[in-house]
């Protein structure tokens, strides 16, 4: 909305006016979440098979979605006038879900990419050279709805003088070169302190089971990548505070911290955004994360339960966890496409959950068709139409070991009745099993199966009835 010529800018000018007069801060009170029913939504998520819920605390816009002690620009003061994080927390816990909080106020994405655009102006047209509302001060709010609120606490300060910041601010995603904001060190240190205080505030108020910090470098405030601008130990202090509070409150540290893309470190979990690694990764705990459509709601998303289910399968077959974003509308509701998709996912999970929950990777993630010498797998990226249309064949399998010790084989499609399936990795000559197979069961099917383990593979004949969707799962003992 601050980049002239973008569709967001054009829509904003048409709908609300020029960003020199009506900026992002003026959109915040328009958000009401008037149809938000968190308890009903959490029940739907749980019915779909969710084991935990992640509440957004702050995104790159620097607006806090809880009763924040350190950021007056928050949803209790402005907009919904409700404690979003606190209400999600109560709904999650009352429905038996684990509860996490994500914090995306990563320094680079806030102070030298997303916020600096508010300090620019149009280059052409009737408002050329007229500064956007980032230059407004608390004094400019006198007599207006935001009287007493300092825009700089939401927008930060102008850091466009540093190398690469202007370019990054005008791009979809492009971190500036590594470095420290040497001319603004007092501000940078203040921001890092407030960043830590805000995260500690969330921990203090809601006692989450896990916390999440965004970025692409090894930590926020690393001095490079998404941690550019300052080198500081703010993240380490937040995590230490989180674990110390857990020990005091719970008597044990049964919580964890997600630091996005971080290498193996004691006490942290990492992520794989948009994709899943091609190989099994048991080096450190990790979560595959992707949105259906995008990390925010927009019309025209493709809602397909199959792509959600296959994304989960791809992750767990490689010893990961899966977190999926189902974006709600600005009014707090879910559209019908999302509801239908989640209900279908729930049907599949209730039938096949024993192969998913508490499982771990087997010796290989799967077998099947190869592409460029590698196992064909669901493409990376946001889950969209091409994921829904991606085709697997009856030769494409993934494996997990359940918490009951059984081996599970996921066929990534639903074969026709009577189809013979051959799993080559389970043949006696493959050398992957310590003893012969004793039983094979198709989850959701009550009858006996025809199967035979031979040197070149395990052959299973699908039953006459195959009333399933997306993928079928065999329990092998």
Buried (B, 14 or more C-beta within 10 A) or exposed (E): BBBBEEEEBEEBBEEBEBBBEBBBBBBBBEBBBEEBBBBEBBBBBBBBBBBBBBBBBBBBBBBBBBBBBBBBBBBBBBBBEBBBBBBBBBBBBEBEBBBBBBBBBBBBBBBBBBBBBBBBBBEEEEBEEBBBBBBBEBEBBEEEEBEEBBBBBBBBBBBBEBEBBBEBBBEEEEBBEBBBBEEBEEBBBEBBBBBBBBBBBBBEBBBBBBBBBBBBBBBBBBBBBBBBBBBBEBBBBBBEBBBEBBEEEEEEEEBBBBBBBBEEBEBBBBBBBBBBBEEBBEEBBBBBBBBBBEBEBEEEBBBBBBBBBBBBBBBBBBBBBBBBBBBBBBEBBBBEBBBBBBEBBBBBBEBBBBBBEBBEBBEBBBBBEEEEEEBBBBBBEBBBEEBBEBEBEBBBBBBBBBEEEBBBBBBBBBBEEEBEBBBBBBBBEBEBBEEEBEEBBBBBBEEEBEBEBEEEBBBBBBBEEBEBBBBBBBBBE
